[in-house]
Amino acid sequence: DNLCHIAHNVDIGKHTVVIAGCSIGGSAKIGEFCWLAPSSTILENVKIGNYARVGLGAVVVKDVPEHANMVGNPAIDFRIRNKS
């Protein structure tokens, strides 16, 4: 999409959606069928599992497991956040 920053050595899996304003740091690995919301940030060397979703403006600072729904800064799984 528009105004995305994708740094060097980034690997993005098939059918992954990268939406406007998203920033992905160097050597990040994004799985298949992921969704990266507007203005989200993925730091360098972070791995995001298949089917994961990163919410609006979230800042991902560590690896994300498959099927996670990451929100906030620093990003945590939405399901874990709701339990606390």
Protein Blocks (a to p, Z undefined) as FASTA:
>chain_A
ZZiacdehiacdehiacdehiacdehiacdehiacdehiacdehiacdehiacdehiacf
bdcdehiacedjddddfklmmmZZ
